[in-house]
């Protein structure tokens, strides 16, 4: 299980309370004490409007891990894949991800040769996901889990895309017992189960498609009115992330070892990337 806490430097902006109460140091200490007690990790979201604070915010997390005797790896980073990223914010995103690569390498104590295998074994901050394989058509886990809304026991595409048109089936309940399954949109369920983001419009011809971890279906629907068409600004986010990680790996002489550790498809995307940025 994870705690959806974004960190001291961004929390009160990203997740403000309706009553106006500020989450202070006492709140955060209680969060980390709770995480330590139950062996939980943290899952902050990297939001566009506060991306310029994220290097300081990440280092704050590390200070808190040390203070509460929690492993420094107990944090999973995910950029918010919404439409509203600007060029200035993308530059901050690049700086942050490149910083994380170098920081992780120094902290790990690994050699450049051993770092790729070690980073995959420990899922380091979700930062090296472009080089990892998940065995699904999406970067997220919706095709291997059931996104069940408990209020009416309906299975939608995912939690963020759980709008009325995206309901696929529901459990039928009689006398407080589940007795059957009612199909709602079988065609969508087939598309949901079999889709592969590498074949989406635009993605199909993108030279980074084997490195890209994909976009958010709910965000695409909200911005584009379709589940399956990527948002151009989010494409920019993923391109910037990949470039930052690659540049960080090159700077620390890890890149060639990471390259040798990846699949043939990812090697192909990597070669195309390097050729494109030589121009």
KAWO-V603490 format. One record per backbone hydrogen bond with DSSP energy under -0.5 kcal/mol. NH is the residue of the N-H (numbers start at 0). CO is the residue of the C=O. Records with the same first field share a line. If there is no record, write none. Layout:
NH = CO ; CO
This chain:
2 = 40
3 = 1
4 = 2
9 = 6
10 = 6
12 = 9
13 = 9
14 = 10
15 = 12
16 = 20
19 = 16
23 = 21
27 = 23
28 = 24
29 = 25
30 = 26
31 = 27
32 = 28
33 = 29
34 = 30
35 = 31
36 = 32
37 = 33
38 = 34
39 = 34
40 = 0
41 = 73
42 = 2
45 = 77
46 = 44
49 = 46
50 = 47
52 = 49
53 = 50
56 = 52
57 = 53
58 = 54
59 = 55
60 = 56
61 = 57
62 = 58
63 = 59
64 = 60
65 = 61
66 = 62
67 = 63
68 = 65
69 = 64
73 = 70
74 = 72
75 = 41
76 = 74 ; 124
77 = 43
79 = 45
80 = 78
81 = 79
84 = 82
89 = 85
90 = 86
91 = 87
92 = 88
93 = 89
94 = 90
95 = 91
96 = 92
97 = 93
98 = 94
99 = 95
100 = 96
101 = 97
102 = 98
103 = 99
104 = 100
105 = 101
106 = 102
107 = 103
108 = 104
109 = 104
114 = 110
115 = 111
117 = 113
118 = 114
119 = 115
120 = 116
121 = 117
122 = 118 ; 119
123 = 118
125 = 122
126 = 123
127 = 123
128 = 125
130 = 127
131 = 128
138 = 212
143 = 140
144 = 141
146 = 144
147 = 145
148 = 146 ; 153
149 = 147
151 = 148
152 = 148
153 = 148
154 = 168
155 = 146 ; 153
156 = 165
161 = 158
162 = 160
165 = 162
166 = 163
167 = 154
168 = 154
169 = 181
170 = 152
171 = 179
172 = 170
173 = 176
176 = 173
178 = 171 ; 176
179 = 171
181 = 169
182 = 180
183 = 167
184 = 167
188 = 184
189 = 185
190 = 186
191 = 187
192 = 188
193 = 189
194 = 190
196 = 136
198 = 195
199 = 196
200 = 227
202 = 200
203 = 199
204 = 201
205 = 202
208 = 205
210 = 207
211 = 207
216 = 214
219 = 215
220 = 216
221 = 217
222 = 218
223 = 219
224 = 220
225 = 219
229 = 200 ; 227
233 = 230
234 = 230
235 = 231
236 = 232
237 = 233
238 = 234
239 = 235
240 = 236
241 = 237
242 = 238
243 = 239
244 = 240
245 = 241
246 = 242
247 = 243
248 = 244
249 = 245
250 = 246
251 = 247
252 = 249
253 = 248
254 = 248
256 = 253
257 = 253
258 = 254
259 = 255
260 = 256 ; 257
261 = 257 ; 258
266 = 262
267 = 263
268 = 264
269 = 265
270 = 266
271 = 267
272 = 268
273 = 269
274 = 270
275 = 271
276 = 272
277 = 273 ; 274
278 = 274 ; 275
